[in-house]
């Protein structure tokens, strides 16, 4: 997927979508990992033996059909290929579908960043820190 395709898909699926430029900059990083499917993607970066999942998105019309899990599995495979032993992510505490997906895929809760996200309505939301050993 191109940065523009990532931007379009992310805008459909995210409360806070990234721009094509943001995707382009992240993909230019030496440790970038991108797992793609026609209607979904997972983007992250590798630092030493850890891979952080930065963004994951599935077109809303394809959600709850296994695409998200497929992206997590593909992201994990790509991280293993780069000798990673641990995966990391953060997710908004109110994003119950994502939390359920991560938990079902074997991710564990490590901590909370209180009032980390600023929502469009001006309120703040906690971020959950999760990890998975691979």
N, C-alpha and C positions, 0 to 999 in steps of 0.2 A: 504494500500500500504506500502511496505517496503521502507526503505531509498534508496535502490538500484533502485527500481521501480520508485520512485520519481525522482531520479537523471536522469534516462533514459528519462522519459517523459519531464522533465524540459529542458534537453539538446536539445530535438526536438523543443521546443517552445520558448526558451529564448535566448536573445543576450548574457546574462551573467549567464549561468547556475550554480547552486549550486552543490557541490559534495554530495555523499551519506553521508559522514561524517558530512557535514553542516546540512543536514536534520536530521540526527541522533541526533546531539547536540540540535537542535531546538525542536525536538519532546520530548527530555528528560526534557525540562523546565516545571515547574509545571503548567503554564498557557497555554500550547500549545493547539491549536485547529487545527484539520485536517478534512477537508471535502473531500471525494473522490468519484470518479466515475471511471469506467474502463479506460476512456481516458482523465481524467481531475482531478485536485485537487486544493484546496485552503488551505493555511497554514497560521496560525496567532498565536497571543498570547494575553492573557488577562492580563491586569493590572488594578486592582481595578474595575471600572465600564466601562472600555473601552477595545475594542478588536481591535488590529492592524492587518490588512491583510498584511502579509509579502511577500507571493508569491502566484500567481495563474497561472495555466498553463493548456492548452488544446492541445492535440495532433493536429498538423496542419491539418491533414486529417479530423478532427472532428470540426474544428472551424467554426463559423457562423451557428451552428446547435443547439444552445441553451445550450450547455454544460457549457460555462462560466457563464451564468446567473444562471443556476442551482447550480453551485458551490458558487456563491455569495449568493444566497438564503439559501443554506444549511449552509454556514459560518455564516450568520446572525442568523439563528435558533440556532446554537450551541452557539453563543455569548449571545443570549437572555436567553438560559438555564443556563448560568453562571452569570445572572443578569447584563449583560452589557446594557448600555443605549446609547452608542455611538460607532461607527465604524470609524476607521482611515485607511488611506493608503497613499502611495506616488506612483506616476507613472511618467515615462519620458514624457516630454511635446510633444515629437514627436510620441508617441504611440497612434495615433488617434483611432484605433479600441478599445483599452482598455478604453480610455477616454469616447468614445461613450457608451460602455457597462456600465461603472460606472454611467454616467449621466442618462442613461435610467433607471437604477436601483435605482435612487433617491439620489445618492451621490452629494455633492456640493463642489465646489472649495473653499478652505480656504486660500491658499497662494501659493507662489512659492519659491523654493530654487534655486537661480540662479547658473547655471553652476555646478550643484551638481554631475551629473554622468560624468565619463570619458568613452568615447566611444572607440571602438577598433581602430578607425582611429586617435585617439589622441585628437579629439575635445571634447568639453564639452557640456552637455545638461542640461537644467533645469528640476527640479523635481516639479511636481504639488502636493500639499497637498490637500487631499480631505477627507470629513467626511460624515457620515450619522447618524442621530438620529434614535434610534429604541425604 
